[in-house]
Amino acid sequence: MVRKALLSVAVILVAVWATGKAQETEQNGGGALTLEEQAVQYKATVLMVLANRATSLPAESEPAVAVVVEEATQQLDACAAGLQVHQQLWQYKVCGSAVLQQGLNALSALQAANGASASV
């Protein structure tokens, strides 16, 4: 249980760090990313983390995993819509972090339901 919580925190920190590095690059004049490009990058990171987490689940969980990923995609798109209105990347990241946490929790619940061993 503690390992899962630490993994979740670590994944979120890596995502925030990667986004911070992208912003640092932008501030240094190296390939300035627009808000939309940063949002796309963050979305890809969240979905990659969920996909990596899903690899520890048995094959019969694939339909349920697809539902989790689809819901996360829709929620991230809703977060992006808010970004277009408010133009504040930090709000998008908070929204995206909540989506990531929900997705990781759903995948952990699937793993527990299937009795799969943790690969953490």
Backbone atoms as SQL, in Angstrom:
CREATE TABLE atoms (id INTEGER PRIMARY KEY, chain TEXT, resi INTEGER, resn TEXT, atom TEXT, x REAL, y REAL, z REAL);
INSERT INTO atoms VALUES
  (1, 'A', 1, 'MET', 'N', 0.825, -1.191, 0.000),
  (2, 'A', 1, 'MET', 'CA', 0.000, 0.000, 0.000),
  (3, 'A', 1, 'MET', 'C', 0.869, 1.254, 0.000),
  (4, 'A', 2, 'VAL', 'N', 1.895, 1.266, 0.851),
  (5, 'A', 2, 'VAL', 'CA', 2.794, 2.406, 0.916),
  (6, 'A', 2, 'VAL', 'C', 3.575, 2.528, -0.389),
  (7, 'A', 3, 'ARG', 'N', 3.968, 1.393, -0.955),
  (8, 'A', 3, 'ARG', 'CA', 4.713, 1.424, -2.220),
  (9, 'A', 3, 'ARG', 'C', 3.869, 2.012, -3.332),
  (10, 'A', 4, 'LYS', 'N', 2.578, 1.688, -3.348),
  (11, 'A', 4, 'LYS', 'CA', 1.694, 2.238, -4.378),
  (12, 'A', 4, 'LYS', 'C', 1.574, 3.746, -4.217),
  (13, 'A', 5, 'ALA', 'N', 1.454, 4.201, -2.985),
  (14, 'A', 5, 'ALA', 'CA', 1.348, 5.636, -2.735),
  (15, 'A', 5, 'ALA', 'C', 2.629, 6.347, -3.143),
  (16, 'A', 6, 'LEU', 'N', 3.774, 5.751, -2.810),
  (17, 'A', 6, 'LEU', 'CA', 5.052, 6.343, -3.205),
  (18, 'A', 6, 'LEU', 'C', 5.206, 6.372, -4.718),
  (19, 'A', 7, 'LEU', 'N', 4.766, 5.304, -5.377),
  (20, 'A', 7, 'LEU', 'CA', 4.839, 5.272, -6.834),
  (21, 'A', 7, 'LEU', 'C', 3.973, 6.385, -7.429),
  (22, 'A', 8, 'SER', 'N', 2.781, 6.555, -6.904),
  (23, 'A', 8, 'SER', 'CA', 1.893, 7.606, -7.407),
  (24, 'A', 8, 'SER', 'C', 2.529, 8.981, -7.237),
  (25, 'A', 9, 'VAL', 'N', 3.088, 9.230, -6.080),
  (26, 'A', 9, 'VAL', 'CA', 3.739, 10.506, -5.819),
  (27, 'A', 9, 'VAL', 'C', 4.931, 10.691, -6.751),
  (28, 'A', 10, 'ALA', 'N', 5.713, 9.640, -6.931),
  (29, 'A', 10, 'ALA', 'CA', 6.889, 9.727, -7.803),
  (30, 'A', 10, 'ALA', 'C', 6.485, 10.012, -9.246),
  (31, 'A', 11, 'VAL', 'N', 5.437, 9.353, -9.692),
  (32, 'A', 11, 'VAL', 'CA', 4.984, 9.556, -11.070),
  (33, 'A', 11, 'VAL', 'C', 4.515, 10.992, -11.268),
  (34, 'A', 12, 'ILE', 'N', 3.776, 11.506, -10.319),
  (35, 'A', 12, 'ILE', 'CA', 3.296, 12.884, -10.413),
  (36, 'A', 12, 'ILE', 'C', 4.462, 13.850, -10.403),
  (37, 'A', 13, 'LEU', 'N', 5.437, 13.603, -9.537),
  (38, 'A', 13, 'LEU', 'CA', 6.605, 14.484, -9.482),
  (39, 'A', 13, 'LEU', 'C', 7.388, 14.461, -10.791),
  (40, 'A', 14, 'VAL', 'N', 7.512, 13.289, -11.404),
  (41, 'A', 14, 'VAL', 'CA', 8.216, 13.195, -12.682),
  (42, 'A', 14, 'VAL', 'C', 7.459, 13.970, -13.755),
  (43, 'A', 15, 'ALA', 'N', 6.147, 13.850, -13.765),
  (44, 'A', 15, 'ALA', 'CA', 5.346, 14.576, -14.758),
  (45, 'A', 15, 'ALA', 'C', 5.481, 16.083, -14.568),
  (46, 'A', 16, 'VAL', 'N', 5.428, 16.526, -13.318),
  (47, 'A', 16, 'VAL', 'CA', 5.577, 17.957, -13.042),
  (48, 'A', 16, 'VAL', 'C', 6.990, 18.412, -13.404),
  (49, 'A', 17, 'TRP', 'N', 7.986, 17.600, -13.075),
  (50, 'A', 17, 'TRP', 'CA', 9.371, 17.949, -13.405),
  (51, 'A', 17, 'TRP', 'C', 9.546, 18.081, -14.912),
  (52, 'A', 18, 'ALA', 'N', 9.010, 17.119, -15.673),
  (53, 'A', 18, 'ALA', 'CA', 9.147, 17.157, -17.128),
  (54, 'A', 18, 'ALA', 'C', 8.489, 18.400, -17.704),
  (55, 'A', 19, 'THR', 'N', 7.350, 18.756, -17.160),
  (56, 'A', 19, 'THR', 'CA', 6.665, 19.950, -17.637),
  (57, 'A', 19, 'THR', 'C', 7.448, 21.193, -17.246),
  (58, 'A', 20, 'GLY', 'N', 8.016, 21.193, -16.058),
  (59, 'A', 20, 'GLY', 'CA', 8.843, 22.321, -15.621),
  (60, 'A', 20, 'GLY', 'C', 10.061, 22.493, -16.512),
  (61, 'A', 21, 'LYS', 'N', 10.659, 21.380, -16.918),
  (62, 'A', 21, 'LYS', 'CA', 11.806, 21.450, -17.832),
  (63, 'A', 21, 'LYS', 'C', 11.376, 22.043, -19.165),
  (64, 'A', 22, 'ALA', 'N', 10.190, 21.682, -19.626),
  (65, 'A', 22, 'ALA', 'CA', 9.687, 22.234, -20.890),
  (66, 'A', 22, 'ALA', 'C', 9.489, 23.745, -20.768),
  (67, 'A', 23, 'GLN', 'N', 8.984, 24.184, -19.627),
  (68, 'A', 23, 'GLN', 'CA', 8.790, 25.618, -19.414),
  (69, 'A', 23, 'GLN', 'C', 10.133, 26.329, -19.307),
  (70, 'A', 24, 'GLU', 'N', 11.105, 25.682, -18.668),
  (71, 'A', 24, 'GLU', 'CA', 12.437, 26.262, -18.541),
  (72, 'A', 24, 'GLU', 'C', 13.053, 26.459, -19.920),
  (73, 'A', 25, 'THR', 'N', 12.872, 25.474, -20.787),
  (74, 'A', 25, 'THR', 'CA', 13.367, 25.573, -22.155),
  (75, 'A', 25, 'THR', 'C', 12.705, 26.746, -22.862),
  (76, 'A', 26, 'GLU', 'N', 11.410, 26.900, -22.620),
  (77, 'A', 26, 'GLU', 'CA', 10.675, 27.997, -23.237),
  (78, 'A', 26, 'GLU', 'C', 11.216, 29.342, -22.753),
  (79, 'A', 27, 'GLN', 'N', 11.467, 29.461, -21.466),
  (80, 'A', 27, 'GLN', 'CA', 11.946, 30.716, -20.906),
  (81, 'A', 27, 'GLN', 'C', 13.358, 31.045, -21.391),
  (82, 'A', 28, 'ASN', 'N', 14.121, 30.029, -21.695),
  (83, 'A', 28, 'ASN', 'CA', 15.477, 30.248, -22.189),
  (84, 'A', 28, 'ASN', 'C', 15.510, 30.471, -23.693),
  (85, 'A', 29, 'GLY', 'N', 14.336, 30.566, -24.322),
  (86, 'A', 29, 'GLY', 'CA', 14.275, 30.851, -25.744),
  (87, 'A', 29, 'GLY', 'C', 14.509, 29.652, -26.637),
  (88, 'A', 30, 'GLY', 'N', 14.533, 28.467, -26.087),
  (89, 'A', 30, 'GLY', 'CA', 14.775, 27.271, -26.887),
  (90, 'A', 30, 'GLY', 'C', 13.485, 26.577, -27.270),
  (91, 'A', 31, 'GLY', 'N', 12.904, 26.934, -28.403),
  (92, 'A', 31, 'GLY', 'CA', 11.704, 26.251, -28.884),
  (93, 'A', 31, 'GLY', 'C', 10.497, 26.535, -28.022),
  (94, 'A', 32, 'ALA', 'N', 10.139, 27.778, -27.890),
  (95, 'A', 32, 'ALA', 'CA', 9.028, 28.181, -27.034),
  (96, 'A', 32, 'ALA', 'C', 7.767, 27.380, -27.345),
  (97, 'A', 33, 'LEU', 'N', 7.257, 26.681, -26.343),
  (98, 'A', 33, 'LEU', 'CA', 6.038, 25.894, -26.493),
  (99, 'A', 33, 'LEU', 'C', 4.833, 26.752, -26.142),
  (100, 'A', 34, 'THR', 'N', 3.787, 26.610, -26.914),
  (101, 'A', 34, 'THR', 'CA', 2.538, 27.302, -26.595),
  (102, 'A', 34, 'THR', 'C', 1.844, 26.564, -25.454),
  (103, 'A', 35, 'LEU', 'N', 0.836, 27.186, -24.891),
  (104, 'A', 35, 'LEU', 'CA', 0.060, 26.518, -23.836),
  (105, 'A', 35, 'LEU', 'C', -0.538, 25.210, -24.357),
  (106, 'A', 36, 'GLU', 'N', -1.033, 25.246, -25.576),
  (107, 'A', 36, 'GLU', 'CA', -1.639, 24.051, -26.159),
  (108, 'A', 36, 'GLU', 'C', -0.610, 22.935, -26.335),
  (109, 'A', 37, 'GLU', 'N', 0.584, 23.291, -26.768),
  (110, 'A', 37, 'GLU', 'CA', 1.640, 22.285, -26.939),
  (111, 'A', 37, 'GLU', 'C', 2.050, 21.689, -25.597),
  (112, 'A', 38, 'GLN', 'N', 2.111, 22.528, -24.566),
  (113, 'A', 38, 'GLN', 'CA', 2.440, 22.026, -23.238),
  (114, 'A', 38, 'GLN', 'C', 1.336, 21.105, -22.732),
  (115, 'A', 39, 'ALA', 'N', 0.087, 21.452, -23.020),
  (116, 'A', 39, 'ALA', 'CA', -1.037, 20.613, -22.606),
  (117, 'A', 39, 'ALA', 'C', -0.989, 19.258, -23.305),
  (118, 'A', 40, 'VAL', 'N', -0.669, 19.264, -24.590),
  (119, 'A', 40, 'VAL', 'CA', -0.554, 18.010, -25.350),
  (120, 'A', 40, 'VAL', 'C', 0.564, 17.152, -24.768),
  (121, 'A', 41, 'GLN', 'N', 1.676, 17.783, -24.435),
  (122, 'A', 41, 'GLN', 'CA', 2.813, 17.078, -23.852),
  (123, 'A', 41, 'GLN', 'C', 2.439, 16.466, -22.493),
  (124, 'A', 42, 'TYR', 'N', 1.736, 17.233, -21.680),
  (125, 'A', 42, 'TYR', 'CA', 1.339, 16.750, -20.355),
  (126, 'A', 42, 'TYR', 'C', 0.335, 15.608, -20.494),
  (127, 'A', 43, 'LYS', 'N', -0.611, 15.739, -21.417),
  (128, 'A', 43, 'LYS', 'CA', -1.597, 14.683, -21.660),
  (129, 'A', 43, 'LYS', 'C', -0.895, 13.398, -22.066),
  (130, 'A', 44, 'ALA', 'N', 0.076, 13.508, -22.964),
  (131, 'A', 44, 'ALA', 'CA', 0.821, 12.329, -23.408),
  (132, 'A', 44, 'ALA', 'C', 1.555, 11.676, -22.237),
  (133, 'A', 45, 'THR', 'N', 2.089, 12.498, -21.343),
  (134, 'A', 45, 'THR', 'CA', 2.789, 11.964, -20.177),
  (135, 'A', 45, 'THR', 'C', 1.835, 11.197, -19.270),
  (136, 'A', 46, 'VAL', 'N', 0.681, 11.783, -18.997),
  (137, 'A', 46, 'VAL', 'CA', -0.312, 11.118, -18.136),
  (138, 'A', 46, 'VAL', 'C', -0.750, 9.798, -18.754),
  (139, 'A', 47, 'LEU', 'N', -1.062, 9.810, -20.037),
  (140, 'A', 47, 'LEU', 'CA', -1.515, 8.580, -20.697),
  (141, 'A', 47, 'LEU', 'C', -0.398, 7.535, -20.764),
  (142, 'A', 48, 'MET', 'N', 0.852, 7.972, -20.905),
  (143, 'A', 48, 'MET', 'CA', 1.980, 7.044, -20.907),
  (144, 'A', 48, 'MET', 'C', 2.128, 6.380, -19.527),
  (145, 'A', 49, 'VAL', 'N', 1.982, 7.160, -18.480),
  (146, 'A', 49, 'VAL', 'CA', 2.083, 6.606, -17.128),
  (147, 'A', 49, 'VAL', 'C', 0.985, 5.568, -16.902),
  (148, 'A', 50, 'LEU', 'N', -0.238, 5.889, -17.322),
  (149, 'A', 50, 'LEU', 'CA', -1.338, 4.934, -17.167),
  (150, 'A', 50, 'LEU', 'C', -1.081, 3.669, -17.991),
  (151, 'A', 51, 'ALA', 'N', -0.576, 3.830, -19.197),
  (152, 'A', 51, 'ALA', 'CA', -0.277, 2.667, -20.041),
  (153, 'A', 51, 'ALA', 'C', 0.806, 1.799, -19.406),
  (154, 'A', 52, 'ASN', 'N', 1.829, 2.432, -18.863),
  (155, 'A', 52, 'ASN', 'CA', 2.897, 1.671, -18.198),
  (156, 'A', 52, 'ASN', 'C', 2.364, 0.938, -16.976),
  (157, 'A', 53, 'ARG', 'N', 1.483, 1.584, -16.233),
  (158, 'A', 53, 'ARG', 'CA', 0.901, 0.947, -15.047),
  (159, 'A', 53, 'ARG', 'C', 0.022, -0.234, -15.444),
  (160, 'A', 54, 'ALA', 'N', -0.658, -0.106, -16.569),
  (161, 'A', 54, 'ALA', 'CA', -1.572, -1.156, -17.028),
  (162, 'A', 54, 'ALA', 'C', -0.842, -2.422, -17.452),
  (163, 'A', 55, 'THR', 'N', 0.451, -2.326, -17.724),
  (164, 'A', 55, 'THR', 'CA', 1.190, -3.510, -18.169),
  (165, 'A', 55, 'THR', 'C', 1.271, -4.587, -17.092),
  (166, 'A', 56, 'SER', 'N', 1.021, -4.217, -15.846),
  (167, 'A', 56, 'SER', 'CA', 1.079, -5.211, -14.769),
  (168, 'A', 56, 'SER', 'C', -0.235, -5.975, -14.614),
  (169, 'A', 57, 'LEU', 'N', -1.229, -5.619, -15.411),
  (170, 'A', 57, 'LEU', 'CA', -2.523, -6.288, -15.321),
  (171, 'A', 57, 'LEU', 'C', -2.605, -7.451, -16.299),
  (172, 'A', 58, 'PRO', 'N', -3.397, -8.470, -15.959),
  (173, 'A', 58, 'PRO', 'CA', -3.540, -9.609, -16.879),
  (174, 'A', 58, 'PRO', 'C', -4.286, -9.196, -18.154),
  (175, 'A', 59, 'ALA', 'N', -4.119, -9.969, -19.193),
  (176, 'A', 59, 'ALA', 'CA', -4.706, -9.650, -20.500),
  (177, 'A', 59, 'ALA', 'C', -6.225, -9.546, -20.450),
  (178, 'A', 60, 'GLU', 'N', -6.860, -10.324, -19.596),
  (179, 'A', 60, 'GLU', 'CA', -8.321, -10.281, -19.518),
  (180, 'A', 60, 'GLU', 'C', -8.846, -8.953, -18.965),
  (181, 'A', 61, 'SER', 'N', -7.964, -8.137, -18.424),
  (182, 'A', 61, 'SER', 'CA', -8.358, -6.819, -17.920),
  (183, 'A', 61, 'SER', 'C', -8.326, -5.747, -19.008),
  (184, 'A', 62, 'GLU', 'N', -7.909, -6.121, -20.198),
  (185, 'A', 62, 'GLU', 'CA', -7.731, -5.150, -21.276),
  (186, 'A', 62, 'GLU', 'C', -8.972, -4.286, -21.553),
  (187, 'A', 63, 'PRO', 'N', -10.190, -4.865, -21.609),
  (188, 'A', 63, 'PRO', 'CA', -11.365, -4.003, -21.848),
  (189, 'A', 63, 'PRO', 'C', -11.567, -2.965, -20.739),
  (190, 'A', 64, 'ALA', 'N', -11.355, -3.361, -19.503),
  (191, 'A', 64, 'ALA', 'CA', -11.506, -2.423, -18.389),
  (192, 'A', 64, 'ALA', 'C', -10.421, -1.359, -18.425),
  (193, 'A', 65, 'VAL', 'N', -9.214, -1.743, -18.802),
  (194, 'A', 65, 'VAL', 'CA', -8.117, -0.775, -18.930),
  (195, 'A', 65, 'VAL', 'C', -8.448, 0.240, -20.017),
  (196, 'A', 66, 'ALA', 'N', -9.012, -0.237, -21.124),
  (197, 'A', 66, 'ALA', 'CA', -9.391, 0.665, -22.213),
  (198, 'A', 66, 'ALA', 'C', -10.407, 1.696, -21.738),
  (199, 'A', 67, 'VAL', 'N', -11.328, 1.284, -20.882),
  (200, 'A', 67, 'VAL', 'CA', -12.322, 2.209, -20.329),
  (201, 'A', 67, 'VAL', 'C', -11.637, 3.258, -19.453),
  (202, 'A', 68, 'VAL', 'N', -10.701, 2.838, -18.624),
  (203, 'A', 68, 'VAL', 'CA', -9.974, 3.767, -17.754),
  (204, 'A', 68, 'VAL', 'C', -9.206, 4.785, -18.598),
  (205, 'A', 69, 'VAL', 'N', -8.528, 4.317, -19.623),
  (206, 'A', 69, 'VAL', 'CA', -7.739, 5.215, -20.474),
  (207, 'A', 69, 'VAL', 'C', -8.652, 6.168, -21.244),
  (208, 'A', 70, 'GLU', 'N', -9.781, 5.663, -21.732),
  (209, 'A', 70, 'GLU', 'CA', -10.723, 6.522, -22.461),
  (210, 'A', 70, 'GLU', 'C', -11.296, 7.601, -21.545),
  (211, 'A', 71, 'GLU', 'N', -11.656, 7.225, -20.321),
  (212, 'A', 71, 'GLU', 'CA', -12.158, 8.214, -19.366),
  (213, 'A', 71, 'GLU', 'C', -11.092, 9.256, -19.047),
  (214, 'A', 72, 'ALA', 'N', -9.856, 8.812, -18.876),
  (215, 'A', 72, 'ALA', 'CA', -8.757, 9.745, -18.601),
  (216, 'A', 72, 'ALA', 'C', -8.567, 10.696, -19.777),
  (217, 'A', 73, 'THR', 'N', -8.659, 10.171, -20.992),
  (218, 'A', 73, 'THR', 'CA', -8.510, 11.007, -22.185),
  (219, 'A', 73, 'THR', 'C', -9.604, 12.070, -22.229),
  (220, 'A', 74, 'GLN', 'N', -10.834, 11.666, -21.969),
  (221, 'A', 74, 'GLN', 'CA', -11.945, 12.617, -21.976),
  (222, 'A', 74, 'GLN', 'C', -11.780, 13.674, -20.886),
  (223, 'A', 75, 'GLN', 'N', -11.341, 13.256, -19.702),
  (224, 'A', 75, 'GLN', 'CA', -11.142, 14.209, -18.612),
  (225, 'A', 75, 'GLN', 'C', -10.007, 15.176, -18.926),
  (226, 'A', 76, 'LEU', 'N', -8.942, 14.677, -19.534),
  (227, 'A', 76, 'LEU', 'CA', -7.833, 15.556, -19.916),
  (228, 'A', 76, 'LEU', 'C', -8.264, 16.551, -20.990),
  (229, 'A', 77, 'ASP', 'N', -9.131, 16.111, -21.894),
  (230, 'A', 77, 'ASP', 'CA', -9.671, 17.026, -22.898),
  (231, 'A', 77, 'ASP', 'C', -10.512, 18.115, -22.233),
  (232, 'A', 78, 'ALA', 'N', -11.258, 17.745, -21.206),
  (233, 'A', 78, 'ALA', 'CA', -12.040, 18.738, -20.460),
  (234, 'A', 78, 'ALA', 'C', -11.101, 19.705, -19.734),
  (235, 'A', 79, 'CYS', 'N', -10.006, 19.190, -19.208),
  (236, 'A', 79, 'CYS', 'CA', -9.003, 20.058, -18.578),
  (237, 'A', 79, 'CYS', 'C', -8.442, 21.040, -19.600),
  (238, 'A', 80, 'ALA', 'N', -8.179, 20.556, -20.810),
  (239, 'A', 80, 'ALA', 'CA', -7.631, 21.405, -21.869),
  (240, 'A', 80, 'ALA', 'C', -8.623, 22.491, -22.265),
  (241, 'A', 81, 'ALA', 'N', -9.907, 22.165, -22.241),
  (242, 'A', 81, 'ALA', 'CA', -10.918, 23.179, -22.550),
  (243, 'A', 81, 'ALA', 'C', -10.855, 24.297, -21.523),
  (244, 'A', 82, 'GLY', 'N', -10.635, 23.946, -20.272),
  (245, 'A', 82, 'GLY', 'CA', -10.471, 24.955, -19.230),
  (246, 'A', 82, 'GLY', 'C', -9.225, 25.785, -19.439),
  (247, 'A', 83, 'LEU', 'N', -8.191, 25.175, -19.957),
  (248, 'A', 83, 'LEU', 'CA', -6.945, 25.897, -20.238),
  (249, 'A', 83, 'LEU', 'C', -7.180, 26.961, -21.304),
  (250, 'A', 84, 'GLN', 'N', -7.970, 26.626, -22.313),
  (251, 'A', 84, 'GLN', 'CA', -8.261, 27.588, -23.377),
  (252, 'A', 84, 'GLN', 'C', -9.013, 28.799, -22.837),
  (253, 'A', 85, 'VAL', 'N', -9.851, 28.573, -21.821),
  (254, 'A', 85, 'VAL', 'CA', -10.632, 29.669, -21.244),
  (255, 'A', 85, 'VAL', 'C', -9.780, 30.503, -20.296),
  (256, 'A', 86, 'HIS', 'N', -9.072, 29.854, -19.397),
  (257, 'A', 86, 'HIS', 'CA', -8.364, 30.561, -18.329),
  (258, 'A', 86, 'HIS', 'C', -6.915, 30.906, -18.658),
  (259, 'A', 87, 'GLN', 'N', -6.317, 30.205, -19.627),
  (260, 'A', 87, 'GLN', 'CA', -4.932, 30.462, -20.040),
  (261, 'A', 87, 'GLN', 'C', -3.934, 30.332, -18.883),
  (262, 'A', 88, 'GLN', 'N', -4.205, 29.404, -17.978),
  (263, 'A', 88, 'GLN', 'CA', -3.300, 29.199, -16.842),
  (264, 'A', 88, 'GLN', 'C', -2.902, 27.734, -16.797),
  (265, 'A', 89, 'LEU', 'N', -1.656, 27.471, -17.144),
  (266, 'A', 89, 'LEU', 'CA', -1.165, 26.106, -17.235),
  (267, 'A', 89, 'LEU', 'C', -1.213, 25.388, -15.890),
  (268, 'A', 90, 'TRP', 'N', -0.973, 26.088, -14.814),
  (269, 'A', 90, 'TRP', 'CA', -0.968, 25.420, -13.506),
  (270, 'A', 90, 'TRP', 'C', -2.331, 24.818, -13.206),
  (271, 'A', 91, 'GLN', 'N', -3.423, 25.469, -13.621),
  (272, 'A', 91, 'GLN', 'CA', -4.753, 24.904, -13.396),
  (273, 'A', 91, 'GLN', 'C', -4.922, 23.616, -14.195),
  (274, 'A', 92, 'TYR', 'N', -4.392, 23.613, -15.402),
  (275, 'A', 92, 'TYR', 'CA', -4.454, 22.402, -16.226),
  (276, 'A', 92, 'TYR', 'C', -3.672, 21.270, -15.559),
  (277, 'A', 93, 'LYS', 'N', -2.517, 21.588, -15.016),
  (278, 'A', 93, 'LYS', 'CA', -1.691, 20.565, -14.375),
  (279, 'A', 93, 'LYS', 'C', -2.364, 20.002, -13.128),
  (280, 'A', 94, 'VAL', 'N', -3.028, 20.856, -12.363),
  (281, 'A', 94, 'VAL', 'CA', -3.756, 20.377, -11.189),
  (282, 'A', 94, 'VAL', 'C', -4.868, 19.430, -11.634),
  (283, 'A', 95, 'CYS', 'N', -5.592, 19.837, -12.668),
  (284, 'A', 95, 'CYS', 'CA', -6.656, 19.000, -13.217),
  (285, 'A', 95, 'CYS', 'C', -6.075, 17.681, -13.744),
  (286, 'A', 96, 'GLY', 'N', -4.990, 17.774, -14.502),
  (287, 'A', 96, 'GLY', 'CA', -4.344, 16.586, -15.055),
  (288, 'A', 96, 'GLY', 'C', -3.799, 15.661, -13.985),
  (289, 'A', 97, 'SER', 'N', -3.281, 16.219, -12.909),
  (290, 'A', 97, 'SER', 'CA', -2.772, 15.399, -11.805),
  (291, 'A', 97, 'SER', 'C', -3.907, 14.636, -11.132),
  (292, 'A', 98, 'ALA', 'N', -5.066, 15.268, -11.014),
  (293, 'A', 98, 'ALA', 'CA', -6.232, 14.588, -10.441),
  (294, 'A', 98, 'ALA', 'C', -6.673, 13.447, -11.351),
  (295, 'A', 99, 'VAL', 'N', -6.651, 13.680, -12.658),
  (296, 'A', 99, 'VAL', 'CA', -7.002, 12.633, -13.622),
  (297, 'A', 99, 'VAL', 'C', -6.018, 11.473, -13.511),
  (298, 'A', 100, 'LEU', 'N', -4.741, 11.784, -13.415),
  (299, 'A', 100, 'LEU', 'CA', -3.719, 10.750, -13.273),
  (300, 'A', 100, 'LEU', 'C', -3.954, 9.928, -12.014),
  (301, 'A', 101, 'GLN', 'N', -4.210, 10.587, -10.916),
  (302, 'A', 101, 'GLN', 'CA', -4.436, 9.878, -9.656),
  (303, 'A', 101, 'GLN', 'C', -5.675, 8.985, -9.745),
  (304, 'A', 102, 'GLN', 'N', -6.744, 9.487, -10.346),
  (305, 'A', 102, 'GLN', 'CA', -7.954, 8.673, -10.519),
  (306, 'A', 102, 'GLN', 'C', -7.669, 7.452, -11.383),
  (307, 'A', 103, 'GLY', 'N', -6.916, 7.656, -12.462),
  (308, 'A', 103, 'GLY', 'CA', -6.578, 6.540, -13.340),
  (309, 'A', 103, 'GLY', 'C', -5.730, 5.495, -12.642),
  (310, 'A', 104, 'LEU', 'N', -4.735, 5.950, -11.886),
  (311, 'A', 104, 'LEU', 'CA', -3.882, 5.007, -11.146),
  (312, 'A', 104, 'LEU', 'C', -4.694, 4.248, -10.100),
  (313, 'A', 105, 'ASN', 'N', -5.601, 4.944, -9.420),
  (314, 'A', 105, 'ASN', 'CA', -6.461, 4.276, -8.441),
  (315, 'A', 105, 'ASN', 'C', -7.351, 3.233, -9.103),
  (316, 'A', 106, 'ALA', 'N', -7.914, 3.566, -10.268),
  (317, 'A', 106, 'ALA', 'CA', -8.769, 2.619, -10.983),
  (318, 'A', 106, 'ALA', 'C', -7.973, 1.394, -11.422),
  (319, 'A', 107, 'LEU', 'N', -6.760, 1.608, -11.912),
  (320, 'A', 107, 'LEU', 'CA', -5.930, 0.480, -12.326),
  (321, 'A', 107, 'LEU', 'C', -5.505, -0.370, -11.135),
  (322, 'A', 108, 'SER', 'N', -5.246, 0.257, -10.006),
  (323, 'A', 108, 'SER', 'CA', -4.909, -0.498, -8.794),
  (324, 'A', 108, 'SER', 'C', -6.094, -1.331, -8.328),
  (325, 'A', 109, 'ALA', 'N', -7.290, -0.756, -8.432),
  (326, 'A', 109, 'ALA', 'CA', -8.500, -1.501, -8.054),
  (327, 'A', 109, 'ALA', 'C', -8.703, -2.695, -8.985),
  (328, 'A', 110, 'LEU', 'N', -8.443, -2.513, -10.273),
  (329, 'A', 110, 'LEU', 'CA', -8.527, -3.627, -11.216),
  (330, 'A', 110, 'LEU', 'C', -7.532, -4.713, -10.869),
  (331, 'A', 111, 'GLN', 'N', -6.332, -4.289, -10.512),
  (332, 'A', 111, 'GLN', 'CA', -5.298, -5.256, -10.170),
  (333, 'A', 111, 'GLN', 'C', -5.716, -6.043, -8.924),
  (334, 'A', 112, 'ALA', 'N', -6.243, -5.347, -7.933),
  (335, 'A', 112, 'ALA', 'CA', -6.682, -6.019, -6.711),
  (336, 'A', 112, 'ALA', 'C', -7.837, -6.974, -7.004),
  (337, 'A', 113, 'ALA', 'N', -8.762, -6.553, -7.859),
  (338, 'A', 113, 'ALA', 'CA', -9.901, -7.386, -8.197),
  (339, 'A', 113, 'ALA', 'C', -9.481, -8.651, -8.953),
  (340, 'A', 114, 'ASN', 'N', -8.438, -8.541, -9.730),
  (341, 'A', 114, 'ASN', 'CA', -7.968, -9.687, -10.513),
  (342, 'A', 114, 'ASN', 'C', -6.949, -10.534, -9.755),
  (343, 'A', 115, 'GLY', 'N', -6.556, -10.073, -8.588),
  (344, 'A', 115, 'GLY', 'CA', -5.581, -10.809, -7.813),
  (345, 'A', 115, 'GLY', 'C', -4.210, -10.835, -8.452),
  (346, 'A', 116, 'ALA', 'N', -3.948, -9.867, -9.322),
  (347, 'A', 116, 'ALA', 'CA', -2.651, -9.801, -9.991),
  (348, 'A', 116, 'ALA', 'C', -1.594, -9.324, -9.009),
  (349, 'A', 117, 'SER', 'N', -0.395, -9.807, -9.180),
  (350, 'A', 117, 'SER', 'CA', 0.677, -9.374, -8.294),
  (351, 'A', 117, 'SER', 'C', 1.176, -8.018, -8.707),
  (352, 'A', 118, 'ALA', 'N', 1.523, -7.210, -7.738),
  (353, 'A', 118, 'ALA', 'CA', 2.004, -5.851, -8.006),
  (354, 'A', 118, 'ALA', 'C', 3.380, -5.930, -8.631),
  (355, 'A', 119, 'SER', 'N', 3.589, -5.073, -9.624),
  (356, 'A', 119, 'SER', 'CA', 4.915, -5.034, -10.261),
  (357, 'A', 119, 'SER', 'C', 5.650, -3.774, -9.857),
  (358, 'A', 120, 'VAL', 'N', 5.333, -3.248, -8.716),
  (359, 'A', 120, 'VAL', 'CA', 5.920, -2.003, -8.228),
  (360, 'A', 120, 'VAL', 'C', 7.247, -2.270, -7.588);
